[in-house]
Amino acid sequence: MNCTQCPIACGADRAVKAGACGVSGIRIAKYYLHPFEEPPVSFKNGSGCIFFCGCSLKCVFCQNYSLSRNTRGKDISVAQLAEIFKELEERGAENINLVNPTHYVGEIAKAFEIYRPNIPVVYNTHGYETLESLKKADSFTDIYLPDLKFTDPLLARRYTARADYAEYTLPAIRFMAEKQLKMTEDGKMLSGCIVRHLVLPLASYDSVNVVKFISTLPESVHFSLMSQYTPFGKIENYKELQRKITKREYEKVLSAVEEYGLKNVFIQDYDSAEQTFIPDWDF
C-alpha cells in the first residue's frame, strides 16, 4: 500500500520499507499506565499509553527524540497491538492512549477490529493530520488530544521543516473540536477534545495567536497550556531553544488566556520544566 496517512503523503509501501515517518510496519517504545496526562485523562489509575515510534513532523526540540527518530523500539503485529489494548484494560487503565498514532491509523483501526476495549480511546497527536485520516480515526476515537504547536509558518519551517503545519493542523483541530464532551460526575473524560500547547522560548507572540484560535472553538473544548519546555533533542544550531522559557514569556500567554475568555483550561505550573515528565523507554 502506498502510504498517504499523513500530510507528507510520501507514498512508501511501508510493508517493506520506511516512509517519511522513518518506520515500516508497527513499532512501539513503551506501553504502561501513565500518571502525567491531564487530570480527566489520567484520572485515578493512569492513562494506558502506547508510545509509537517514528514521526512525520520531527520537531528538533522533541522531548521523545529517540522515538520520533526511530532509534529504539520493538516491532509488533496488528494482533499484538490488539493484545496490548486488552492487557492495559485488564491492568485498570482509564483509557487507551495512542501517542503519536498519525502514521499508523490504518493498522490501529485493524487492531480495534480484533479487540475493542470497554474504555475510552484517546488519539494523542502532534496535530499535523489530514482530514481523511482523522475521519478514519474517528471510528475508534472517543477523546482527541492534539497539540497545536505553531500558527506561524516561519516557526514551523524552522523547527519541523513543515511550513504548512498550520494549514493542516488548524482544520484538523476544528474537526476534532466537534467531538461531543462527556464527563463522569467525578471528573473523568469519556469523550471530548483537549488541545495542548507548549510555550517555546522567543515564541510567546505565537502562543498568543494559538490562544486566540482556541477562543474560536466550541466552549466544550478544553485547553492545556504547558510551561514544561526543557532543552532537548537536536538543538545545537538553535540558540534560542537552549534555555527554558522565562516567567515573563509564560505570563504573557496566561494574560491572553484571560483576555480571550477561555473557560475550560488546564494551567501547568511555571516550575514544571524538567525531564521527569519524559518516560524511560523499555525497548
FENVEN-V318149 format. One record per run of one state. SS is the DSSP state (H for helix, E for strand, L for the rest). FROM is the first residue (numbers start at 1). LEN is the number of residues. If there is no record, write none. Layout:
SS_FROM_LEN / SS_FROM_LEN
//
This chain:
L_1_1 / E_2_1 / L_3_10 / E_13_1 / L_14_12 / E_26_9 / L_35_4 / H_39_4 / L_43_4 / E_47_6 / L_53_12 / H_65_4 / L_69_5 / E_74_3 / L_77_1 / H_78_13 / L_91_4 / E_95_5 / L_100_2 / H_102_13 / L_115_5 / E_120_6 / L_126_5 / H_131_7 / L_138_5 / E_143_5 / L_148_5 / H_153_8 / L_161_4 / H_165_12 / L_177_5 / E_182_2 / L_184_5 / E_189_10 / L_199_5 / H_204_11 / L_215_7 / E_222_5 / L_227_12 / H_239_3 / L_242_5 / H_247_13 / L_260_5 / E_265_3 / L_268_2 / H_270_3 / L_273_2 / H_275_3 / L_278_6
//
